[in-house]
Amino acid sequence: PYMVVVGEKEAGSDSVSVRSKSKGDLGVMKIEAFIEKIREEIRLRCAT
């Protein structure tokens, strides 16, 4: 599971602050990069 935080700073830069239950704080990343990360995880899960 992921927790995504969007504050004023993130909203102004089209970014999200991401935390993972298993990996901890993943830092700030562009929204598009986060979406691609999730899509890749889904693709890998479906392939197995």
Number of C-alpha atoms within 10 A of each C-alpha: 7 14 12 14 14 14 11 9 11 16 12 9 11 12 21 22 19 17 17 13 9 8 8 11 13 11 10 16 16 13 16 11 12 17 12 11 12 12 12 12 12 11 11 10 9 8 7 5
